Amino acid sequence: MEKNARIYVAGHRGMVGSALVRRLQQAGYGNIVVRTRAELDLLNQSATAAFLQREKPDFIFMAAAKVGGIHANNTLRADFIYENLMVEANLIHGAWQAGVKQLCFLGSSCIYPRDCPQPIREDYLLTGPLEPTNEPYAIAKIAGIKLCESYNRQHGARYFSVMPTNLYGPNDNYDLASSHAMPALIRKAHEAKQRGDKELVVWGSGKPRREFLYVDDLADACVFLMEQGAADGIYNVGCGEDVTIRELAETVMSVVGFTGRIAFDASKPDGTPRKLLDVSRLRDIGWQARIPLREGIAQAYRDYLARHGG
Ligand code: GFB
């Protein structure tokens, strides 16, 4: 990809979008196009199509989405399926209409069947029922994958999809009602330490296993695939190992310096028991994650303190 290529990063203010802009700038791409939600409402089909016709980017990273943790997904079900379907349909159709040759669609590991064999290979998609707590979001993201595949087959587009595992890192969402486990545990451990609490509340049983990838590793994988000329298909992006939620909480408590005990809140859902990704497809073309879990948590905690006050 030429360094002066016009690269549109949709969703540049989010954790993934901001990591992509950071990584692209580090790699010397100086022609990055971004729009805030106030400047461009991606739920508006005609505004999105007009923007893409005007800007005609050479490449689009689709990091704009309605995202959230298990509680948000399980309660705001209509928002998650509607907004994600509309954003991806407007961007992918608008990209094709504007003659955008390449596009990277971002999905999630929750698109795979709840009980499929682990680690999860890309070809397990649509081989079984989904995890109920995030089925609306997963259906929307599966539709996005199928949109890319269909525009490639019918129109000769070169749109590929990236399926990241659970992400965390700088600029994460720390709102406890809508966040994922990692930022929630970082914030809760920090506040418990500040208050001198005796215990930290962890949702569910602590038994589910999750794989965690630092968001800068994801951004590196996306830019790697763009530079490799990826043109179709699905690429899992993960670190290749997982931990139980209890182990995660213990690691976060150790990094933050909270020495109380864990109290499990069984009234909250566990979600899928495990979703470890098979990352061999990406590894076989020369990419692997670099940032280990404990180091990543320490960096995320420093970012939390810098943004949200110590
Ligand atoms: O990260 P998380 O919200 O989403 O929850 P999923 C992972 C596990 O952490 C669940 C537990 O078993 C939660 O019960 N957990 C423990 C907590 N304490 C907390 C807490 O304070 N907050 C949260 N949020 N969880 C999401 C999907 O599933 O994964 C999304 O719903 C997306 O669509 C995302 O795919 C990557 O990993 O269960």
Boltz pocket constraint, residues with backbone or C-beta under 6 A from the ligand:
constraints:
  - pocket:
      binder: B
      contacts: [[A, 68], [A, 69], [A, 70], [A, 71], [A, 73], [A, 108], [A, 109], [A, 110], [A, 133], [A, 134], [A, 137], [A, 138], [A, 164], [A, 165], [A, 166], [A, 167], [A, 176], [A, 179], [A, 180], [A, 181], [A, 182], [A, 184], [A, 185], [A, 201], [A, 202], [A, 203], [A, 204], [A, 205], [A, 208], [A, 210], [A, 245], [A, 268], [A, 269], [A, 270], [A, 271], [A, 272]]
      max_distance: 6.0
